[in-house]
Amino acid sequence: MTFVKEKTHVTIEITNSMMVLKFFNLFFMLVQDKIAQIDPKRKSELSKLELEFKNIIIFSIIWTFGSLLSIEERDLMNKFIQALVQGKNDVNEI
C-alpha cells in the first residue's frame, strides 16, 4: 500500500482499509476451493499448496493495487513486484 500511495497517482481514491478488504475478498475467493481440498495427512501436497497460495497472494496483490493505477504506472508497479519477488533490497529506489 505504501508503494501505491507514495510512488504513484491512483486513478480511484480508496482508503487503506478498503484496499485491504478488496485484497482479502479476492484472495479468499481464489483459495476457497484449495482450502476444502487440503488433506493434512498428505504432506507432499502441502508444499505444492504452499506454492499455490504464494502465487495467489501475488496475483491478489497485483490485481488489488494494480487496478487502481493508470496504464503508465502499472509498468512501475510491475518493476516493484518483480524486485520483491526476486528478494531485492532496493525496492524503495524504484
Biopython code that builds the backbone (N, CA, C, O; Angstrom):
import numpy as np
from Bio.PDB.StructureBuilder import StructureBuilder

atoms = [
    (1, "MET", "N", (0.820, -1.187, 0.000)),
    (1, "MET", "CA", (0.000, 0.000, 0.000)),
    (1, "MET", "C", (0.866, 1.253, 0.000)),
    (1, "MET", "O", (0.537, 2.251, -0.642)),
    (2, "THR", "N", (1.961, 1.189, 0.719)),
    (2, "THR", "CA", (2.841, 2.346, 0.784)),
    (2, "THR", "C", (3.358, 2.704, -0.599)),
    (2, "THR", "O", (3.392, 3.877, -0.970)),
    (3, "PHE", "N", (3.758, 1.700, -1.356)),
    (3, "PHE", "CA", (4.254, 1.948, -2.714)),
    (3, "PHE", "C", (3.186, 2.642, -3.552)),
    (3, "PHE", "O", (3.462, 3.643, -4.213)),
    (4, "VAL", "N", (1.975, 2.112, -3.523)),
    (4, "VAL", "CA", (0.894, 2.676, -4.336)),
    (4, "VAL", "C", (0.592, 4.105, -3.905)),
    (4, "VAL", "O", (0.400, 4.979, -4.751)),
    (5, "LYS", "N", (0.548, 4.351, -2.607)),
    (5, "LYS", "CA", (0.197, 5.686, -2.103)),
    (5, "LYS", "C", (1.309, 6.713, -2.320)),
    (5, "LYS", "O", (1.027, 7.873, -2.620)),
    (6, "GLU", "N", (2.579, 6.295, -2.169)),
    (6, "GLU", "CA", (3.678, 7.254, -2.212)),
    (6, "GLU", "C", (4.338, 7.396, -3.586)),
    (6, "GLU", "O", (4.837, 8.472, -3.916)),
    (7, "LYS", "N", (4.349, 6.351, -4.373)),
    (7, "LYS", "CA", (5.102, 6.379, -5.626)),
    (7, "LYS", "C", (4.238, 6.524, -6.871)),
    (7, "LYS", "O", (4.767, 6.708, -7.968)),
    (8, "THR", "N", (2.925, 6.444, -6.722)),
    (8, "THR", "CA", (2.048, 6.510, -7.890)),
    (8, "THR", "C", (0.891, 7.470, -7.630)),
    (8, "THR", "O", (0.698, 7.961, -6.518)),
    (9, "HIS", "N", (0.145, 7.716, -8.673)),
    (9, "HIS", "CA", (-1.077, 8.522, -8.573)),
    (9, "HIS", "C", (-2.237, 7.598, -8.917)),
    (9, "HIS", "O", (-2.407, 7.208, -10.072)),
    (10, "VAL", "N", (-3.026, 7.253, -7.923)),
    (10, "VAL", "CA", (-4.126, 6.326, -8.162)),
    (10, "VAL", "C", (-5.213, 7.011, -8.972)),
    (10, "VAL", "O", (-5.448, 8.210, -8.829)),
    (11, "THR", "N", (-5.873, 6.235, -9.825)),
    (11, "THR", "CA", (-6.950, 6.783, -10.646)),
    (11, "THR", "C", (-8.265, 6.822, -9.879)),
    (11, "THR", "O", (-9.174, 7.580, -10.218)),
    (12, "ILE", "N", (-8.353, 5.995, -8.842)),
    (12, "ILE", "CA", (-9.542, 5.953, -7.993)),
    (12, "ILE", "C", (-9.078, 6.095, -6.555)),
    (12, "ILE", "O", (-8.277, 5.289, -6.082)),
    (13, "GLU", "N", (-9.568, 7.106, -5.853)),
    (13, "GLU", "CA", (-9.193, 7.271, -4.446)),
    (13, "GLU", "C", (-9.906, 6.202, -3.613)),
    (13, "GLU", "O", (-11.112, 5.990, -3.734)),
    (14, "ILE", "N", (-9.122, 5.542, -2.771)),
    (14, "ILE", "CA", (-9.662, 4.466, -1.940)),
    (14, "ILE", "C", (-8.877, 4.451, -0.633)),
    (14, "ILE", "O", (-7.671, 4.697, -0.630)),
    (15, "THR", "N", (-9.546, 4.168, 0.457)),
    (15, "THR", "CA", (-8.873, 4.150, 1.755)),
    (15, "THR", "C", (-8.031, 2.886, 1.888)),
    (15, "THR", "O", (-8.241, 1.907, 1.172)),
    (16, "ASN", "N", (-7.082, 2.920, 2.808)),
    (16, "ASN", "CA", (-6.249, 1.744, 3.060)),
    (16, "ASN", "C", (-7.098, 0.551, 3.483)),
    (16, "ASN", "O", (-6.862, -0.571, 3.035)),
    (17, "SER", "N", (-8.069, 0.786, 4.330)),
    (17, "SER", "CA", (-8.906, -0.323, 4.794)),
    (17, "SER", "C", (-9.704, -0.938, 3.648)),
    (17, "SER", "O", (-9.921, -2.150, 3.629)),
    (18, "MET", "N", (-10.142, -0.119, 2.694)),
    (18, "MET", "CA", (-10.866, -0.667, 1.542)),
    (18, "MET", "C", (-9.930, -1.468, 0.640)),
    (18, "MET", "O", (-10.340, -2.469, 0.053)),
    (19, "MET", "N", (-8.671, -1.031, 0.529)),
    (19, "MET", "CA", (-7.702, -1.798, -0.262)),
    (19, "MET", "C", (-7.465, -3.165, 0.370)),
    (19, "MET", "O", (-7.416, -4.178, -0.328)),
    (20, "VAL", "N", (-7.320, -3.188, 1.688)),
    (20, "VAL", "CA", (-7.097, -4.460, 2.390)),
    (20, "VAL", "C", (-8.316, -5.355, 2.235)),
    (20, "VAL", "O", (-8.176, -6.548, 1.967)),
    (21, "LEU", "N", (-9.494, -4.803, 2.399)),
    (21, "LEU", "CA", (-10.725, -5.576, 2.233)),
    (21, "LEU", "C", (-10.838, -6.134, 0.821)),
    (21, "LEU", "O", (-11.209, -7.293, 0.637)),
    (22, "LYS", "N", (-10.523, -5.324, -0.162)),
    (22, "LYS", "CA", (-10.561, -5.751, -1.569)),
    (22, "LYS", "C", (-9.577, -6.901, -1.805)),
    (22, "LYS", "O", (-9.896, -7.872, -2.492)),
    (23, "PHE", "N", (-8.372, -6.779, -1.225)),
    (23, "PHE", "CA", (-7.367, -7.836, -1.340)),
    (23, "PHE", "C", (-7.885, -9.139, -0.740)),
    (23, "PHE", "O", (-7.842, -10.181, -1.394)),
    (24, "PHE", "N", (-8.376, -9.090, 0.504)),
    (24, "PHE", "CA", (-8.818, -10.315, 1.168)),
    (24, "PHE", "C", (-10.042, -10.929, 0.498)),
    (24, "PHE", "O", (-10.164, -12.153, 0.457)),
    (25, "ASN", "N", (-10.931, -10.126, -0.018)),
    (25, "ASN", "CA", (-12.082, -10.673, -0.749)),
    (25, "ASN", "C", (-11.618, -11.472, -1.963)),
    (25, "ASN", "O", (-12.099, -12.579, -2.201)),
    (26, "LEU", "N", (-10.693, -10.915, -2.722)),
    (26, "LEU", "CA", (-10.168, -11.611, -3.895)),
    (26, "LEU", "C", (-9.385, -12.852, -3.483)),
    (26, "LEU", "O", (-9.562, -13.923, -4.064)),
    (27, "PHE", "N", (-8.523, -12.711, -2.485)),
    (27, "PHE", "CA", (-7.700, -13.826, -2.020)),
    (27, "PHE", "C", (-8.567, -14.993, -1.548)),
    (27, "PHE", "O", (-8.359, -16.127, -1.977)),
    (28, "PHE", "N", (-9.529, -14.730, -0.677)),
    (28, "PHE", "CA", (-10.355, -15.818, -0.149)),
    (28, "PHE", "C", (-11.242, -16.447, -1.218)),
    (28, "PHE", "O", (-11.531, -17.642, -1.163)),
    (29, "MET", "N", (-11.670, -15.651, -2.180)),
    (29, "MET", "CA", (-12.446, -16.218, -3.282)),
    (29, "MET", "C", (-11.598, -17.238, -4.052)),
    (29, "MET", "O", (-12.094, -18.287, -4.462)),
    (30, "LEU", "N", (-10.318, -16.914, -4.242)),
    (30, "LEU", "CA", (-9.431, -17.789, -5.013)),
    (30, "LEU", "C", (-8.975, -19.027, -4.238)),
    (30, "LEU", "O", (-8.681, -20.053, -4.850)),
    (31, "VAL", "N", (-8.910, -18.954, -2.910)),
    (31, "VAL", "CA", (-8.387, -20.089, -2.142)),
    (31, "VAL", "C", (-9.468, -20.974, -1.530)),
    (31, "VAL", "O", (-9.150, -22.026, -0.977)),
    (32, "GLN", "N", (-10.709, -20.584, -1.612)),
    (32, "GLN", "CA", (-11.792, -21.378, -1.007)),
    (32, "GLN", "C", (-11.744, -22.841, -1.421)),
    (32, "GLN", "O", (-11.786, -23.729, -0.570)),
    (33, "ASP", "N", (-11.657, -23.094, -2.704)),
    (33, "ASP", "CA", (-11.635, -24.478, -3.187)),
    (33, "ASP", "C", (-10.372, -25.198, -2.741)),
    (33, "ASP", "O", (-10.412, -26.384, -2.412)),
    (34, "LYS", "N", (-9.264, -24.492, -2.728)),
    (34, "LYS", "CA", (-7.991, -25.100, -2.314)),
    (34, "LYS", "C", (-8.040, -25.516, -0.850)),
    (34, "LYS", "O", (-7.560, -26.593, -0.495)),
    (35, "ILE", "N", (-8.609, -24.684, -0.011)),
    (35, "ILE", "CA", (-8.699, -24.998, 1.417)),
    (35, "ILE", "C", (-9.552, -26.238, 1.637)),
    (35, "ILE", "O", (-9.231, -27.074, 2.482)),
    (36, "ALA", "N", (-10.619, -26.359, 0.892)),
    (36, "ALA", "CA", (-11.505, -27.523, 1.027)),
    (36, "ALA", "C", (-10.811, -28.823, 0.623)),
    (36, "ALA", "O", (-11.182, -29.897, 1.097)),
    (37, "GLN", "N", (-9.810, -28.732, -0.246)),
    (37, "GLN", "CA", (-9.128, -29.928, -0.752)),
    (37, "GLN", "C", (-7.948, -30.367, 0.112)),
    (37, "GLN", "O", (-7.361, -31.418, -0.143)),
    (38, "ILE", "N", (-7.594, -29.593, 1.117)),
    (38, "ILE", "CA", (-6.403, -29.903, 1.919)),
    (38, "ILE", "C", (-6.625, -31.175, 2.735)),
    (38, "ILE", "O", (-7.606, -31.301, 3.468)),
    (39, "ASP", "N", (-5.703, -32.099, 2.592)),
    (39, "ASP", "CA", (-5.667, -33.310, 3.399)),
    (39, "ASP", "C", (-4.356, -33.293, 4.182)),
    (39, "ASP", "O", (-3.303, -33.585, 3.614)),
    (40, "PRO", "N", (-4.395, -32.957, 5.476)),
    (40, "PRO", "CA", (-3.160, -32.809, 6.248)),
    (40, "PRO", "C", (-2.321, -34.084, 6.313)),
    (40, "PRO", "O", (-1.139, -34.027, 6.651)),
    (41, "LYS", "N", (-2.910, -35.214, 5.998)),
    (41, "LYS", "CA", (-2.169, -36.477, 6.031)),
    (41, "LYS", "C", (-1.216, -36.614, 4.847)),
    (41, "LYS", "O", (-0.281, -37.414, 4.890)),
    (42, "ARG", "N", (-1.446, -35.849, 3.812)),
    (42, "ARG", "CA", (-0.605, -35.920, 2.611)),
    (42, "ARG", "C", (0.358, -34.740, 2.594)),
    (42, "ARG", "O", (0.085, -33.701, 1.993)),
    (43, "LYS", "N", (1.476, -34.921, 3.260)),
    (43, "LYS", "CA", (2.441, -33.827, 3.409)),
    (43, "LYS", "C", (3.061, -33.418, 2.082)),
    (43, "LYS", "O", (3.472, -32.268, 1.928)),
    (44, "SER", "N", (3.138, -34.320, 1.134)),
    (44, "SER", "CA", (3.721, -33.968, -0.161)),
    (44, "SER", "C", (2.858, -32.932, -0.881)),
    (44, "SER", "O", (3.376, -32.122, -1.649)),
    (45, "GLU", "N", (1.564, -32.952, -0.641)),
    (45, "GLU", "CA", (0.671, -31.989, -1.275)),
    (45, "GLU", "C", (0.751, -30.615, -0.613)),
    (45, "GLU", "O", (0.457, -29.599, -1.244)),
    (46, "LEU", "N", (1.147, -30.586, 0.658)),
    (46, "LEU", "CA", (1.175, -29.323, 1.382)),
    (46, "LEU", "C", (2.200, -28.348, 0.800)),
    (46, "LEU", "O", (1.932, -27.149, 0.734)),
    (47, "SER", "N", (3.356, -28.834, 0.381)),
    (47, "SER", "CA", (4.350, -27.924, -0.191)),
    (47, "SER", "C", (3.858, -27.367, -1.525)),
    (47, "SER", "O", (4.123, -26.211, -1.857)),
    (48, "LYS", "N", (3.140, -28.192, -2.287)),
    (48, "LYS", "CA", (2.564, -27.720, -3.544)),
    (48, "LYS", "C", (1.501, -26.652, -3.262)),
    (48, "LYS", "O", (1.440, -25.635, -3.953)),
    (49, "LEU", "N", (0.669, -26.885, -2.249)),
    (49, "LEU", "CA", (-0.354, -25.912, -1.891)),
    (49, "LEU", "C", (0.270, -24.613, -1.383)),
    (49, "LEU", "O", (-0.244, -23.525, -1.646)),
    (50, "GLU", "N", (1.379, -24.733, -0.656)),
    (50, "GLU", "CA", (2.056, -23.533, -0.160)),
    (50, "GLU", "C", (2.505, -22.660, -1.332)),
    (50, "GLU", "O", (2.345, -21.440, -1.294)),
    (51, "LEU", "N", (3.060, -23.273, -2.361)),
    (51, "LEU", "CA", (3.473, -22.531, -3.553)),
    (51, "LEU", "C", (2.260, -21.921, -4.251)),
    (51, "LEU", "O", (2.316, -20.773, -4.694)),
    (52, "GLU", "N", (1.177, -22.666, -4.352)),
    (52, "GLU", "CA", (-0.037, -22.138, -4.981)),
    (52, "GLU", "C", (-0.579, -20.952, -4.197)),
    (52, "GLU", "O", (-1.015, -19.966, -4.793)),
    (53, "PHE", "N", (-0.560, -21.032, -2.859)),
    (53, "PHE", "CA", (-1.045, -19.931, -2.033)),
    (53, "PHE", "C", (-0.173, -18.693, -2.222)),
    (53, "PHE", "O", (-0.689, -17.578, -2.290)),
    (54, "LYS", "N", (1.139, -18.878, -2.308)),
    (54, "LYS", "CA", (2.031, -17.734, -2.544)),
    (54, "LYS", "C", (1.710, -17.083, -3.885)),
    (54, "LYS", "O", (1.679, -15.857, -3.993)),
    (55, "ASN", "N", (1.476, -17.894, -4.893)),
    (55, "ASN", "CA", (1.128, -17.356, -6.209)),
    (55, "ASN", "C", (-0.210, -16.621, -6.176)),
    (55, "ASN", "O", (-0.375, -15.589, -6.826)),
    (56, "ILE", "N", (-1.157, -17.156, -5.420)),
    (56, "ILE", "CA", (-2.463, -16.495, -5.295)),
    (56, "ILE", "C", (-2.319, -15.168, -4.564)),
    (56, "ILE", "O", (-2.998, -14.199, -4.903)),
    (57, "ILE", "N", (-1.443, -15.112, -3.564)),
    (57, "ILE", "CA", (-1.211, -13.855, -2.846)),
    (57, "ILE", "C", (-0.635, -12.811, -3.802)),
    (57, "ILE", "O", (-1.092, -11.668, -3.826)),
    (58, "ILE", "N", (0.361, -13.201, -4.583)),
    (58, "ILE", "CA", (0.962, -12.265, -5.541)),
    (58, "ILE", "C", (-0.071, -11.797, -6.563)),
    (58, "ILE", "O", (-0.150, -10.607, -6.869)),
    (59, "PHE", "N", (-0.857, -12.726, -7.086)),
    (59, "PHE", "CA", (-1.914, -12.390, -8.038)),
    (59, "PHE", "C", (-2.901, -11.398, -7.417)),
    (59, "PHE", "O", (-3.290, -10.421, -8.056)),
    (60, "SER", "N", (-3.300, -11.653, -6.179)),
    (60, "SER", "CA", (-4.265, -10.782, -5.495)),
    (60, "SER", "C", (-3.689, -9.391, -5.268)),
    (60, "SER", "O", (-4.397, -8.395, -5.416)),
    (61, "ILE", "N", (-2.419, -9.316, -4.912)),
    (61, "ILE", "CA", (-1.769, -8.015, -4.719)),
    (61, "ILE", "C", (-1.752, -7.236, -6.029)),
    (61, "ILE", "O", (-2.089, -6.053, -6.068)),
    (62, "ILE", "N", (-1.357, -7.914, -7.093)),
    (62, "ILE", "CA", (-1.263, -7.240, -8.395)),
    (62, "ILE", "C", (-2.624, -6.701, -8.822)),
    (62, "ILE", "O", (-2.725, -5.552, -9.251)),
    (63, "TRP", "N", (-3.663, -7.509, -8.710)),
    (63, "TRP", "CA", (-4.980, -7.064, -9.163)),
    (63, "TRP", "C", (-5.620, -6.068, -8.215)),
    (63, "TRP", "O", (-6.341, -5.175, -8.660)),
    (64, "THR", "N", (-5.372, -6.197, -6.917)),
    (64, "THR", "CA", (-5.953, -5.251, -5.964)),
    (64, "THR", "C", (-5.361, -3.863, -6.138)),
    (64, "THR", "O", (-6.088, -2.879, -6.270)),
    (65, "PHE", "N", (-4.045, -3.791, -6.136)),
    (65, "PHE", "CA", (-3.395, -2.488, -6.174)),
    (65, "PHE", "C", (-3.172, -1.999, -7.604)),
    (65, "PHE", "O", (-3.267, -0.800, -7.870)),
    (66, "GLY", "N", (-2.882, -2.895, -8.503)),
    (66, "GLY", "CA", (-2.666, -2.506, -9.892)),
    (66, "GLY", "C", (-3.912, -1.955, -10.552)),
    (66, "GLY", "O", (-3.825, -1.126, -11.457)),
    (67, "SER", "N", (-5.062, -2.405, -10.108)),
    (67, "SER", "CA", (-6.305, -1.919, -10.713)),
    (67, "SER", "C", (-6.567, -0.451, -10.398)),
    (67, "SER", "O", (-7.390, 0.187, -11.054)),
    (68, "LEU", "N", (-5.880, 0.083, -9.410)),
    (68, "LEU", "CA", (-6.063, 1.487, -9.040)),
    (68, "LEU", "C", (-5.173, 2.428, -9.843)),
    (68, "LEU", "O", (-5.332, 3.647, -9.775)),
    (69, "LEU", "N", (-4.234, 1.863, -10.604)),
    (69, "LEU", "CA", (-3.223, 2.669, -11.285)),
    (69, "LEU", "C", (-3.559, 2.909, -12.753)),
    (69, "LEU", "O", (-4.307, 2.155, -13.377)),
    (70, "SER", "N", (-2.988, 3.970, -13.271)),
    (70, "SER", "CA", (-3.118, 4.216, -14.701)),
    (70, "SER", "C", (-2.249, 3.201, -15.441)),
    (70, "SER", "O", (-1.388, 2.560, -14.839)),
    (71, "ILE", "N", (-2.471, 3.061, -16.710)),
    (71, "ILE", "CA", (-1.718, 2.091, -17.514)),
    (71, "ILE", "C", (-0.221, 2.386, -17.460)),
    (71, "ILE", "O", (0.588, 1.462, -17.382)),
    (72, "GLU", "N", (0.152, 3.657, -17.500)),
    (72, "GLU", "CA", (1.563, 4.026, -17.465)),
    (72, "GLU", "C", (2.216, 3.616, -16.143)),
    (72, "GLU", "O", (3.373, 3.195, -16.129)),
    (73, "GLU", "N", (1.493, 3.735, -15.047)),
    (73, "GLU", "CA", (2.058, 3.437, -13.739)),
    (73, "GLU", "C", (2.074, 1.942, -13.427)),
    (73, "GLU", "O", (2.757, 1.512, -12.498)),
    (74, "ARG", "N", (1.343, 1.167, -14.178)),
    (74, "ARG", "CA", (1.367, -0.283, -13.961)),
    (74, "ARG", "C", (2.738, -0.868, -14.285)),
    (74, "ARG", "O", (3.137, -1.870, -13.691)),
    (75, "ASP", "N", (3.458, -0.259, -15.212)),
    (75, "ASP", "CA", (4.808, -0.704, -15.525)),
    (75, "ASP", "C", (5.719, -0.498, -14.312)),
    (75, "ASP", "O", (6.547, -1.356, -14.006)),
    (76, "LEU", "N", (5.570, 0.626, -13.628)),
    (76, "LEU", "CA", (6.341, 0.900, -12.420)),
    (76, "LEU", "C", (6.013, -0.120, -11.329)),
    (76, "LEU", "O", (6.906, -0.602, -10.632)),
    (77, "MET", "N", (4.741, -0.441, -11.189)),
    (77, "MET", "CA", (4.354, -1.436, -10.195)),
    (77, "MET", "C", (4.893, -2.813, -10.573)),
    (77, "MET", "O", (5.288, -3.581, -9.696)),
    (78, "ASN", "N", (4.915, -3.131, -11.849)),
    (78, "ASN", "CA", (5.472, -4.395, -12.320)),
    (78, "ASN", "C", (6.932, -4.523, -11.881)),
    (78, "ASN", "O", (7.345, -5.576, -11.394)),
    (79, "LYS", "N", (7.708, -3.458, -12.053)),
    (79, "LYS", "CA", (9.109, -3.466, -11.626)),
    (79, "LYS", "C", (9.216, -3.655, -10.115)),
    (79, "LYS", "O", (10.094, -4.372, -9.634)),
    (80, "PHE", "N", (8.327, -3.017, -9.377)),
    (80, "PHE", "CA", (8.320, -3.128, -7.919)),
    (80, "PHE", "C", (8.017, -4.565, -7.485)),
    (80, "PHE", "O", (8.710, -5.111, -6.626)),
    (81, "ILE", "N", (6.995, -5.174, -8.069)),
    (81, "ILE", "CA", (6.620, -6.547, -7.722)),
    (81, "ILE", "C", (7.744, -7.513, -8.083)),
    (81, "ILE", "O", (8.056, -8.415, -7.306)),
    (82, "GLN", "N", (8.351, -7.335, -9.244)),
    (82, "GLN", "CA", (9.453, -8.204, -9.645)),
    (82, "GLN", "C", (10.621, -8.095, -8.673)),
    (82, "GLN", "O", (11.245, -9.102, -8.338)),
    (83, "ALA", "N", (10.917, -6.894, -8.223)),
    (83, "ALA", "CA", (12.002, -6.711, -7.252)),
    (83, "ALA", "C", (11.669, -7.407, -5.936)),
    (83, "ALA", "O", (12.542, -8.020, -5.322)),
    (84, "LEU", "N", (10.425, -7.320, -5.503)),
    (84, "LEU", "CA", (10.010, -8.002, -4.268)),
    (84, "LEU", "C", (10.136, -9.513, -4.403)),
    (84, "LEU", "O", (10.674, -10.176, -3.516)),
    (85, "VAL", "N", (9.641, -10.054, -5.506)),
    (85, "VAL", "CA", (9.674, -11.498, -5.725)),
    (85, "VAL", "C", (11.109, -12.010, -5.801)),
    (85, "VAL", "O", (11.407, -13.114, -5.344)),
    (86, "GLN", "N", (11.990, -11.206, -6.379)),
    (86, "GLN", "CA", (13.402, -11.603, -6.502)),
    (86, "GLN", "C", (14.184, -11.360, -5.221)),
    (86, "GLN", "O", (15.364, -11.702, -5.144)),
    (87, "GLY", "N", (13.542, -10.773, -4.210)),
    (87, "GLY", "CA", (14.194, -10.549, -2.926)),
    (87, "GLY", "C", (15.196, -9.413, -2.921)),
    (87, "GLY", "O", (16.111, -9.392, -2.097)),
    (88, "LYS", "N", (15.031, -8.470, -3.830)),
    (88, "LYS", "CA", (15.953, -7.334, -3.876)),
    (88, "LYS", "C", (15.669, -6.375, -2.713)),
    (88, "LYS", "O", (14.520, -6.151, -2.334)),
    (89, "ASN", "N", (16.734, -5.828, -2.172)),
    (89, "ASN", "CA", (16.612, -4.930, -1.026)),
    (89, "ASN", "C", (16.355, -3.494, -1.401)),
    (89, "ASN", "O", (15.958, -2.694, -0.553)),
    (90, "ASP", "N", (16.574, -3.149, -2.652)),
    (90, "ASP", "CA", (16.469, -1.744, -3.074)),
    (90, "ASP", "C", (15.128, -1.404, -3.710)),
    (90, "ASP", "O", (15.073, -0.595, -4.637)),
    (91, "VAL", "N", (14.043, -2.010, -3.225)),
    (91, "VAL", "CA", (12.723, -1.747, -3.820)),
    (91, "VAL", "C", (12.277, -0.314, -3.604)),
    (91, "VAL", "O", (11.446, 0.185, -4.364)),
    (92, "ASN", "N", (12.801, 0.362, -2.595)),
    (92, "ASN", "CA", (12.413, 1.759, -2.359)),
    (92, "ASN", "C", (12.991, 2.704, -3.406)),
    (92, "ASN", "O", (12.528, 3.836, -3.542)),
    (93, "GLU", "N", (14.003, 2.246, -4.150)),
    (93, "GLU", "CA", (14.618, 3.082, -5.169)),
    (93, "GLU", "C", (13.877, 3.040, -6.489)),
    (93, "GLU", "O", (14.244, 3.762, -7.416)),
    (94, "ILE", "N", (12.864, 2.233, -6.601)),
    (94, "ILE", "CA", (12.100, 2.102, -7.845)),
    (94, "ILE", "C", (11.210, 3.327, -8.012)),
    (94, "ILE", "O", (10.477, 3.428, -8.996)),
]
sb = StructureBuilder()
sb.init_structure("model")
sb.init_model(0)
sb.init_chain("A")
sb.init_seg("    ")
for serial, (resi, resn, name, xyz) in enumerate(atoms, 1):
    if name == "N":
        sb.init_residue(resn, " ", resi, " ")
    sb.init_atom(name, np.array(xyz, "f"), 0.0, 1.0, " ", f" {name:<3s}", serial, name[0])
structure = sb.get_structure()
